[in-house]
Amino acid sequence: MLKINHIAKTFNPGTITEKRALTDVQLHLHEGDFCTVIGGNGAGKSTMLNAVAGVFPVDKGTIEIGGVNVTKMPEHQRAIYLGRVFQDPMNGTAATMNIEENMALAMRRGQKRGLRWGISSMEREMYREQLSTLGLGLEDRMTSKVGLLSGGQRQALTLLMATLRTPKLLLLDEHTAALDPKTAAKVLELSAKIIEKQKLTALMITHNMRDAIAMGNRLIMMNEGRIVVDVSGEEKQKLTRADLMGLFEQAAGKQIENDRMLLS
């Protein structure tokens, strides 16, 4: 479902601010894989995700989504294949529009725009049904402006909008980092529920080692623009924090005293 083949990216090449962000990254995800991505600041996690989303072109290598080579495809054209939830709850929704209008925008993602905009009663009922699955009471507030919702409610709505059209690939970019622990746990629970129900292929960046180990069927760790650890299946199920730190030390050739050092 996702093939990242030997991609590389350097920002500001040939200048004093040159930064090599990705070096020969290769990652293949099968349909239904739920892969968590962990690593310190500057490890290349978000750069890899942005490369997949088409935020910027890669210097070399190719990216395929669902068998389609999207390497040269601009970001707006990749929207039909992707769902994405950002770290900032404000980024995934239009604050001045109401809930049902946001849902309608998500439903029409990647389609050609015509003169018709009105939301039909059938669509409205479908949105109500989908919102009820969140368990947040948003199905009774469909005409409320999204800007009035809490961060957790907006992030849950963004998650629902990102999966409304069953994307080929769901990108979760530290989507609980800006939430309080209780709300973050709720959004993570919803994420796992939606991914399992729709059998989605997902790539989730997190700074939380516990979440990275607990969620999904595969875990990769990045360091200095490379994937240095890749565990899946039974090996991942048995993984502990100590195991993960040991694997990092072995792969990166660095000694660390605690997981805070690993993720800083």
Secondary structure by P-SEA (a helix, b strand, c coil): cccccbbbbbcccccccccccccbbbbbbccccbbbbbbccccaaaaaaaaaacccccccccccccccccccccccccccccccccccccccccccccaaaaaaaaaaccccccccccccaaaaaaaaaaaaaaccccccccccccccccaaaaaaaaaaaaacccccbbbbccccccccaaaaaaaaaaaaaaaaaacccbbbbbccaaaaaacccbbbbbccccccccccccccccccaaaaaaaaaaaacccccccccccc
